[in-house]
């Protein structure tokens, strides 16, 4: 007697709408000598492991003069992280040619870009698409999170339809790489930043698979800047809006796909509650790209569509992007140049969802009903897999900044924080280092009541500094300290990293906790008589103290708090307590 399969080994996801797209003609038969593992699988629902993927690319490199494999990093578990470079230029790229850098597997279970890239590179080399390299160069990072890719099983992403075996979302050190674009903790992201800085792509495409609502779109994509007057990279956003998006959407539709704008449902329990842009934090690829003036597109293929449909949509996207760069790349380069020259005096930061929708938009939904779940004890959504013929009209909420940061002329980072200086260097930030001590007149920020998070996130305990006061100081910076000018293309990013109130700053990630520690104390037997003398000697101080007593009964009853009030007003008090150690040159 054969045991029935476990419930989790039976189909439990909502049905997928039937799909027959013209892009299915891109699939090669299993008998083809260059068939990919994805294509060779009868169900087109398999993605090869790290070793098999690398072996296939090694064979491609050996067979084609246009393919070169470049190792650009090493994972925590010791695996090489590599890129596959397709170019007719040899080792040195023709500077006139635009460069497309496509990144797959930053979340390893979301691996569509790897399988699509294998097919596209194979077709460039052997099946008549080499003209794509006449006008542009392609860099494919097929598996960025290689350790997570190898923590693979059939039980990694229960809300995603294929491939059958999927990698794990986080790395070997349990980090989410798509939260590391600013702090650059992880070797994978440090390596990726090195690759970006080396090749300076004209277009950077970060390929994911989403989850959440069911809908008709099979490939959604977005970038920061659409419909936003405060866009960090307005010229790039305009090119993507006006030039890229119409052509891309037309190409995908012509191949039978349904492209859509990158959106996320507000409420999984109420699909028609509305949509959001998902947030624009710089810890994500598209948020970082806008701040760094690198045209960056975040693809989110839809998790409930079959793996094959998603892979083929990604193939069409990458091929069309190469054609667009070859044909219209000069305009994008001009936009990049214009945005890199911007030096806004005020920089928006700390984005949250707006309270009011920016618009009402038409949305291609999937039919659903509800049912009473014995497990949850309430009514649950049940997606029916049928496209709703009537478009939904949904409110669309954009993100908006809650903080505006003033742009100083420069920051001064003390040499003893070599770790922060190193991370700035990894970003590609320009700095001037001191070789001898220098006294500099700077604004130092005093933090007011910073709050430490109650739990860790991404390997850090966050610290929030909502309020600061400014103190002008003549500060001695030791050799090794650096002056970081904001008059550079990455100046916006510098501000976001070094202003403690920025939610993406080194401080907010909990990387400068030493300022929260007060050094030296004074006992009551010493401060009490000193405080009595201070009261007797300073009428103004006495008036201030008595006003505090009258206004705050709790303070008046707290002997320790009263004595601490006096201690803070003596030269014995720790002057550097809550004093942010990075100076601002204004």
For each residue, the residues with C-beta under 8 A, 3 or more apart:
1:
2:
3:
4:
5: 9 10
6: 9 10
7: 10 12
8: 12 155 158
9: 5 6 154
10: 5 6 7
11:
12: 7 8
13: 159 161 304
14: 214 304 366 382 383 384 385
15: 383 384 385
16: 19 161 304 305 306 385
17: 216 366 385 386 387
18:
19: 16 218 256 305 306 309
20: 24 256
21: 24 255 256 257 309 312
22: 25 254 255 256
23: 26 255 256 257 312 313 315 316
24: 20 21 27 256 308 312
25: 22
26: 23 119 123 312 315
27: 24 39 44 119 308 312
28: 32 34 35 36 39 119 122 127
29: 32 35 39
30: 35 39 40 42
31: 35
32: 28 29 35 39
33:
34: 28 60 122 125 126
35: 28 29 30 31 32 39 40
36: 28 39 40 48 56 115 118 119 122
37: 40 41 46 47 48 52 53 56 115
38: 41 44 46 47 48 115 118 119 163 307 308 311
39: 27 28 29 30 32 35 36 44 119
40: 30 35 36 37 46
41: 37 38 44 45 46
42: 30
43: 46 308
44: 27 38 39 41 306 307 308 311
45: 41 162 163 164 306 307 308
46: 37 38 40 41 43 163 164 165
47: 37 38 111 114 115 163 165 166 307
48: 36 37 38 52 53 56
49: 52 53 149 150 152 165
50: 53 54 79 143 146 149 150
51: 54 55
52: 37 48 49 55 56
53: 37 48 49 50 56 57 114 118 142 143
54: 50 51 57 58 82
55: 51 52 58 59
56: 36 37 48 52 53 59 60 118
57: 53 54 60 61 67 69 82 84 118 121 142
58: 54 55 61 62 69
59: 55 56 62 63
60: 34 56 57 63 64 67 84 121 122 125
61: 57 58 64 67 68 69 84
62: 58 59
63: 59 60 67 125
64: 60 61 67 125 126
65:
66: 86 87 88 124 125 130 133
67: 57 60 61 63 64 84 85 86 121 125
68: 61 84 85 87 91
69: 57 58 61 82 83 84 85
70: 82 83 85
71: 74 80 81 82
72: 81 82 83 141 191 192 194 195 198
73: 80 81 187 188 190 191 192 194 195
74: 71 78 79 80 81 187 191
75: 78 79 80 81 145 146 147 171 172 187 188
76: 147 171 172 173 186 187
77: 146 147 150 172
78: 74 75
79: 50 74 75 146 147 150
80: 71 73 74 75 146
81: 71 72 73 74 75 141 143 144 146 188 191 192
82: 54 57 69 70 71 72 141 142
83: 69 70 72 139 140 141 142 195
84: 57 60 61 67 68 69 117 121 139 140 141 142
85: 67 68 69 70 137 138 139 140
86: 66 67 121 124 125 133 137 138 139 140
87: 66 68 90 93 97 133 137 138
88: 66 130 133 134
89: 92 93 94 97 137
90: 87
91: 68
92: 89
93: 87 89 97 99 137 199
94: 89 97 137
95:
96:
97: 87 89 93 94 135 136 137 326 329
98: 135 136 137 202 203 325 326 329 332 333
99: 93 136 137 138 139 199 200 201 202 203 325
100: 136 137 138 139 201 202 203 205 318 321 322 325
101: 139 141 195 196 199 201 203 204 205
102: 113 117 138 139 140 141 205 207 318 321
103: 106 113 141 144 192 204 205 206 207 285
104: 111 112 113 114 116 117 140 141 142 143 144 207
105: 108 110 111 113 114 141 142 143 144 145 146 148 149 167
106: 103 110 144 145 177 178 206 208 285
107: 110 145 148 169 176 177 178 208 209
108: 105 111 143 145 146 148 149 151 152 166 167 168 169
109: 156 157 160 166 167 168 169 209
110: 105 106 107 157 160 207 208 209 301
111: 47 104 105 108 114 115 143 149 163 166 167
112: 104 115 116 207 209 301 307 310 311 314
113: 102 103 104 105 116 117 140 142 205 207 299 314 318
114: 47 53 104 105 111 117 118 142 143
115: 36 37 38 47 111 112 118 119 163 307 311 314
116: 104 112 113 119 120 207 311 312 314 315 317 318
117: 84 102 104 113 114 120 121 140 142 318
118: 36 38 53 56 57 114 115 121 122 142
119: 26 27 28 36 38 39 115 116 122 123 311 315
120: 116 117 123 124 129 138 315 318 319
121: 57 60 67 84 86 117 118 124 125 138 140
122: 28 34 36 60 118 119 125 126 127
123: 26 119 120 126 127 128 129
124: 66 86 120 121 127 129 130 132 133 138
125: 34 60 63 64 66 67 86 121 122 130
126: 34 64 122 123
127: 28 122 123 124
128: 123
129: 120 123 124 132 319
130: 66 88 124 125 133 134
131: 134 135
132: 124 129 135 136 138 319 322 323 326
133: 66 86 87 88 124 130 136 137 138
134: 88 130 131 326
135: 97 98 131 132 322 323 325 326 327 329
136: 97 98 99 100 132 133 322 325 326 329
137: 85 86 87 89 93 94 97 98 99 100 133
138: 85 86 87 99 100 102 120 121 124 132 133 318 322
139: 83 84 85 86 99 100 101 102 195 199 201
140: 83 84 85 86 102 104 113 117 121
141: 72 81 82 83 84 101 102 103 104 105 144 192 195
142: 53 57 82 83 84 104 105 113 114 117 118
143: 50 53 81 104 105 108 111 114 146 149
144: 81 103 104 105 106 141 177 188 192
145: 75 105 106 107 108 148 149 167 170 171 177 188
146: 50 75 77 79 80 81 105 108 143 149 150 188
147: 75 76 77 79 150 151 171 172
148: 105 107 108 145 151 167 168 169 170 171 172
149: 49 50 105 108 111 143 145 146 152 167 168
150: 49 50 77 79 146 147 167
151: 108 147 148 156 167 168 172
152: 49 108 149 156 165 166 167 168
153: 156 165 166
154: 9 164 165 166
155: 8 158
156: 109 151 152 153 166 167 168 169
157: 109 110 160 166 169 209 211 303
158: 8 155
159: 13 211 303 304
160: 109 110 157 166 209 211 303 304
161: 13 16 303 304 305 306 307
162: 45 306 307 308
163: 38 45 46 47 111 115 166 307
164: 45 46 154
165: 46 47 49 152 153 154
166: 47 108 109 111 152 153 154 156 157 160 163
167: 105 108 109 111 145 148 149 150 151 152 156
168: 108 109 148 149 151 152 156
169: 107 108 109 148 156 157 176
170: 145 148 174 175 176
171: 75 76 145 147 148 174 175 176 177 186 188
172: 75 76 77 147 148 151
173: 76 186 459
174: 170 171 459
175: 170 171 179 180 185 186 458 459
176: 107 169 170 171 179 180 458
177: 106 107 144 145 171 180 186 188 189
178: 106 107 181 206 208 283 284 285
179: 175 176 283 284 458
180: 175 176 177 183 184 185 186 189 283 458
181: 178 184 189 282 283 284 285 287 288
182: 282 283 288 493 496 497 504 509
183: 180 283 423 458 460 506 509 511
184: 180 181 189 190 193 423 426 427
185: 175 180 189 458 459 460
186: 76 171 173 175 177 180 189 190
187: 73 74 75 76 190 191
188: 73 75 81 144 145 146 171 177 191 192
189: 177 180 181 184 185 186 192 193
190: 73 184 186 187 193 194 426
191: 72 73 74 81 187 188 194 195
192: 72 73 81 103 141 144 188 189 195 196
193: 184 189 190 196 197 426 427 428
194: 72 73 190 191 197 198 426
195: 72 73 83 101 139 141 191 192 198 199
196: 101 192 193 199 200 201 204 294
197: 193 194 200 428
198: 72 194 195
199: 93 99 101 139 195 196
200: 99 196 197
201: 99 100 101 139 196 204 294
202: 98 99 100 295 325 329 332 333 336
203: 98 99 100 101 295 296 297 321 325 332
204: 101 103 196 201 285 289 294 295 296 297
205: 100 101 102 103 113 296 297 299 317 318 321
206: 103 106 178 285 286 296 297 298 299
207: 102 103 104 110 112 113 116 299 301 314
208: 106 107 110 178 298 299 300 301
209: 107 109 110 112 157 160 300 301 302 303 310
210: 220 264 300 301 302 303
211: 157 159 160 303
212: 264 265 268
213: 264 265 268 271
214: 14 271 302 304 365 366 368 383 385
215: 260 302 363 364 365 366
216: 17 258 260 364 365 366 387 388
217: 220 258 259 260 302 364
218: 19 257 258 259 301 302 305 309 310 313
219: 252 257 258 259 260 299 300 301 302 310 313 314 317
220: 210 217 259 260 261 262 263 299 300 301 302
221: 248 259 261 262 297 298 299 300 317
222: 226 261 262 263 277 286 297 298 300
223: 226 236 237 240 286 289 290 295 296 297 298
224: 228 231 232 233 237 280 286 287 289 290 296
225: 228 231 232 233 234 236 237 238 240 241 290
226: 222 223 237 240 241 261
227: 358 359 398
228: 224 225 231 237 398
229:
230: 348 401
231: 224 225 228 234 237 290
232: 224 225 290 291 293 339 347 348 492
233: 224 225 236 237 289 290 293 295 335 339
234: 225 231 237 238 339
235: 238 239 334 335 336 338 339
236: 223 225 233 239 240 290 293 295 332 335 336 339
237: 223 224 225 226 228 231 233 234 240 241 290
238: 225 234 235 241 242 335
239: 235 236 242 243 244 295 328 331 332 335
240: 223 225 226 236 237 243 244 245 295 297
241: 225 226 237 238 244 245
242: 238 239 245 246
243: 239 240 246 247 324 328 331 332
244: 239 240 241 247 248 321 324 328 332
245: 240 241 242 248 249
246: 242 243 249 250
247: 243 244 250 251 320 324
248: 221 244 245 251 252 259 317 320 321 324
249: 245 246 252 253 259
250: 246 247 253 254
251: 247 248 254 255 316 319 320
252: 219 248 249 255 257 258 259 313 316 317 320
253: 249 250 256 257 258 259
254: 22 250 251
255: 21 22 23 251 252 312 313 316
256: 19 20 21 22 23 24 253
257: 21 23 218 219 252 253 309 312 313 316
258: 216 217 218 219 252 253 364
259: 217 218 219 220 221 248 249 252 253 313
260: 215 216 217 219 220 263 364
261: 220 221 222 226 361
262: 220 221 222 277 278 298 300
263: 220 222 260 275 276 277 278 363 396
264: 210 212 213 275 276 277 278
265: 212 213 268 271 273 274 275 276
266: 270 273 274 275 276 397
267: 270 271 273 274
268: 212 213 265 271 381
269: 381
270: 266 267 273
271: 213 214 265 267 268 365 368 381
272: 365 392 394
273: 265 266 267 270 394
274: 265 266 267 357 394 395 396 397
275: 263 264 265 266 361 363 394 395 396 397
276: 263 264 265 266 279 353 396 397 398 399
277: 222 262 263 264 280 396 397 398 399
278: 262 263 264
279: 276 284 287 351 352 353 399
280: 224 277 284 286 287 290 351 399
281: 284 287 351 503 504
282: 181 182 287 288 290 291 493 496 504
283: 178 179 180 181 182 183 287 288 504
284: 178 179 181 279 280 281 287 288 298
285: 103 106 178 181 204 206 288 289 296 298
286: 206 222 223 224 280 289 290 296 297 298
287: 181 224 279 280 281 282 283 284 290 291
288: 181 182 282 283 284 285 291 292 294 296 493
289: 204 223 224 233 285 286 292 293 294 295 296
290: 223 224 225 231 232 233 236 237 280 282 286 287 293 296
291: 232 282 287 288 492 493 496
292: 288 289 427 489 490 492 493
293: 232 233 236 289 290 336 339 340 342 489
294: 196 201 204 288 289 336
295: 202 203 204 223 233 236 239 240 289 332 335 336
296: 203 204 205 206 223 224 285 286 288 289 290
297: 203 204 205 206 221 222 223 240 286
298: 206 208 221 222 223 262 284 285 286
299: 113 205 206 207 208 219 220 221 314 317
300: 208 209 210 219 220 221 222 262
301: 110 112 207 208 209 210 218 219 220 305 310 313 314
302: 209 210 214 215 217 218 219 220 305 310
303: 157 159 160 161 209 210 211
304: 13 14 16 159 160 161 214 383
305: 16 19 161 218 301 302 309 310
306: 16 19 44 45 161 162 309 310
307: 38 44 45 47 112 115 161 162 163 310 311
308: 24 27 38 43 44 45 162 311 312
309: 19 21 218 257 305 306 312 313
310: 112 209 218 219 301 302 305 306 307 313 314
311: 38 44 112 115 116 119 307 308 314 315
312: 21 23 24 26 27 116 255 257 308 309 315 316
313: 23 218 219 252 255 257 259 301 309 310 316 317
314: 112 113 115 116 207 219 299 301 310 311 317 318
315: 23 26 116 119 120 311 312 318 319
316: 23 251 252 255 257 312 313 319 320
317: 116 205 219 221 248 252 299 313 314 320 321
318: 100 102 113 116 117 120 138 205 314 315 321 322
319: 120 129 132 251 315 316 322 323
320: 247 248 251 252 316 317 323 324
321: 100 102 203 205 244 248 317 318 324 325
322: 100 132 135 136 138 318 319 325 326
323: 132 135 319 320 326 327
324: 243 244 247 248 320 321 327 328 329
325: 98 99 100 135 136 202 203 321 322 328 329 332
326: 97 98 132 134 135 136 322 323 329
327: 135 323 324
328: 239 243 244 324 325 331 332
329: 97 98 135 136 202 324 325 326 332 333
330: 333 334
331: 239 243 328 334 335
332: 98 202 203 236 239 243 244 295 325 328 329 335 336
333: 98 202 329 330 336 337
334: 235 330 331 337 338
335: 233 235 236 238 239 295 331 332 338 339
336: 202 235 236 293 294 295 332 333 339 340
337: 333 334 340 341
338: 235 334 335 341 342
339: 232 233 234 235 236 293 335 336 342
340: 293 336 337 489
341: 337 338 489
342: 293 338 339 492
343: 407 486 487 491
344: 347 407 492
345: 406 407
346: 404 405 406 407
347: 232 344 404 405 406 407 492 495 496
348: 230 232 351 401 403 404 405
349: 401 402 403 404 405 496 499 501 502 503 504
350: 401 402 403 501 502 503
351: 279 280 281 348 399 400 401 402
352: 279 399 400 402
353: 276 279 397 398 399 400
354: 357 358 397 398 399 400
355:
356: 397
357: 274 354 360 395 396 397
358: 227 354 396 397 398
359: 227 395 396
360: 357 393 394 395 396
361: 261 275 393 394 396
362: 391 392 393
363: 215 263 275 391 392 393 394
364: 215 216 217 258 260 387 388 391 392
365: 214 215 216 271 272 387 388 391 392
366: 14 17 214 215 216 383 384 385 386 387 388
367: 383 384 385 386 387 388
368: 214 271 381 382 383 384
369: 382 384
370: 379 380 381 382
371: 379 380 382
372: 378 379 380
373: 376 377 378 379 380
374: 377
375:
376: 373 380
377: 373 374
378: 372 373
379: 370 371 372 373
380: 370 371 372 373 376
381: 268 269 271 368 370
382: 14 368 369 370 371
383: 14 15 214 304 366 367 368
384: 14 15 366 367 368 369
385: 14 15 16 17 214 366 367
386: 17 366 367
387: 17 216 364 365 366 367
388: 216 364 365 366 367 391 392
389:
390:
391: 362 363 364 365 388
392: 272 362 363 364 365 388
393: 360 361 362 363
394: 272 273 274 275 360 361 363
395: 274 275 357 359 360
396: 263 274 275 276 277 357 358 359 360 361
397: 266 274 275 276 277 353 354 356 357 358
398: 227 228 276 277 353 354 358
399: 276 277 279 280 351 352 353 354
400: 351 352 353 354
401: 230 348 349 350 351 404
402: 349 350 351 352
403: 348 349 350 501 502
404: 346 347 348 349 401
405: 346 347 348 349 495 496 499 501 502
406: 345 346 347
407: 343 344 345 346 347 486 491 492 495
408: 411 443 486 495 584 585 586
409: 485 486 487 585 586
410: 483 484 485 486 487 584 585
411: 408 483 484 486 494 498 582 583 584 585
412: 440 442 475 477 481 482 483 484 582 583 584 585
413: 417 420 421 424 431 481 482 484 498 582
414: 417 477 478 481 581 582
415: 418 421 433 434 477 478 479 480 481 482
416: 478 480
417: 413 414 420 421 512 581 582
418: 415 421 422 480
419: 422 423 511
420: 413 417 423 424 506 511 512
421: 413 415 417 418 424 425 431 480 482
422: 418 419 425 426
423: 183 184 419 420 426 427 497 506
424: 413 420 421 427 429 431 482 484 494 497
425: 421 422 428 429 431
426: 184 190 193 194 422 423
427: 184 193 292 423 424 490 493 497
428: 193 197 425 490
429: 424 425 484 488 490 493 494
430: 484 485 488 490
431: 413 421 424 425 482 483 484
432: 482 483 485
433: 415 480 481 482
434: 415 437 438 477 478 479 480 481 482 483
435: 479
436: 479
437: 434 476 477 478 479
438: 434 476 477 481
439: 474 475 476 477
440: 412 474 475 477 583 585
441: 472 473 474 475
442: 412 472 473 475 583 584 585
443: 408 470 471 472 473 583 584 585 586
444: 470 471 472 473 475 579 580 583 584
445: 468 469 470 471 500 579 580 584
446: 468 469 470 471 578 579 580
447: 450 465 467 468 500 515 578 579 580
448: 465 466 467 468 469 578
449: 466 467
450: 447 463 464 465 466 516 578
451: 463 464 466
452: 461 462 463 510 516
453: 456 457 461 462 463 464 510
454:
455: 461
456: 453 459 460 461
457: 453 460 461 462
458: 175 176 179 180 183 185 509
459: 173 174 175 185 456
460: 183 185 456 457 509 510 511
461: 452 453 455 456 457 510 513
462: 452 453 457 508 509 510
463: 450 451 452 453 507 508 510 512 513 516
464: 450 451 453 503 508
465: 447 448 450 468 500 501 507 508 580
466: 448 449 450 451 501
467: 447 448 449
468: 445 446 447 448 465 500 501 580
469: 445 446 448
470: 443 444 445 446
471: 443 444 445 446 579
472: 441 442 443 444
473: 441 442 443 444 583
474: 439 440 441
475: 412 439 440 441 442 444 583
476: 437 438 439
477: 412 414 415 434 437 438 439 440 481 583
478: 414 415 416 434 437 481
479: 415 434 435 436 437
480: 415 416 418 421 433 434
481: 412 413 414 415 433 434 438 477 478
482: 412 413 415 421 424 431 432 433 434
483: 410 411 412 431 432 434 585
484: 410 411 412 413 424 429 430 431 494 498
485: 409 410 430 432 488 491
486: 343 407 408 409 410 411 491 492 494 495
487: 343 409 410 491
488: 429 430 485 491 494
489: 292 293 340 341
490: 292 427 428 429 430 493 494
491: 343 407 485 486 487 488 494 495
492: 232 291 292 342 344 347 407 486 495 496
493: 182 282 288 291 292 427 429 490 496 497
494: 411 424 429 484 486 488 490 491 497 498
495: 347 405 407 408 486 491 492 498 499 502
496: 182 282 291 347 349 405 492 493 499 502 504 505
497: 182 423 424 427 493 494 502 504 505 506
498: 411 413 484 494 495 502 505 506 582
499: 349 405 495 496 502 505
500: 445 447 465 468 505 507 508 512 580
501: 349 350 403 405 465 466 468 505 508
502: 349 350 403 405 495 496 497 498 499 505 508
503: 281 349 350 464 508
504: 182 281 282 283 349 496 497 508 509
505: 496 497 498 499 500 501 502 508 509
506: 183 420 423 497 498 509 511 512
507: 463 465 500 510 511 512 580
508: 462 463 464 465 500 501 502 503 504 505
509: 182 183 458 460 462 504 505 506
510: 452 453 460 461 462 463 507 513
511: 183 419 420 460 506 507
512: 417 420 463 500 506 507 515 580 581
513: 461 463 510 516 517
514: 517
515: 447 512 576 577 578 579 580 581
516: 450 452 463 513 578
517: 513 514 577
518: 521 574 577
519: 574 576 577
520: 572 573 574
521: 518
522: 526 527 567 572
523: 526 527
524: 527 528 559 560 563
525: 528 529
526: 522 523 529 530
527: 522 523 524 530 531 563 566 567
528: 524 525 531 532 563
529: 525 526 532 533
530: 526 527 533 534 566 570
531: 527 528 534 535 562 563 566 567
532: 528 529 535 536
533: 529 530 536 537
534: 530 531 537 538 541 566 569 570
535: 531 532 538 541 542 545
536: 532 533
537: 533 534 541
538: 534 535 541 542
539: 542 543
540: 543 544
541: 534 535 537 538 544 545 569
542: 535 538 539 545 546
543: 539 540 546 547
544: 540 541 547 548
545: 535 541 542 548 549 565 566
546: 542 543 549 550
547: 543 544 550 551
548: 544 545 551 552 555 565
549: 545 546 552 555 556 562
550: 546 547 556
551: 547 548
552: 548 549 555 556
553: 556 557
554: 557 558
555: 548 549 552 558 561 562 565
556: 549 550 552 553 562
557: 553 554
558: 554 555 561 562
559: 524 562 563
560: 524 563 564
561: 555 558 564 565
562: 531 549 555 556 558 559 565 566
563: 524 527 528 531 559 560 566 567
564: 560 561 567 568
565: 545 548 555 561 562 568 569
566: 527 530 531 534 545 562 563 569 570
567: 522 527 531 563 564 570 572 573
568: 564 565 573
569: 534 541 565 566 573
570: 530 534 566 567 573
571:
572: 520 522 567
573: 520 567 568 569 570 577
574: 518 519 520 577
575: 579
576: 515 519 579 581
577: 515 517 518 519 573 574
578: 446 447 448 450 515 516
579: 444 445 446 447 471 515 575 576
580: 444 445 446 447 465 468 500 507 512 515
581: 414 417 512 515 576
582: 411 412 413 414 417 498
583: 411 412 440 442 443 444 473 475 477
584: 408 410 411 412 442 443 444 445
585: 408 409 410 411 412 440 442 443 483
586: 408 409 443
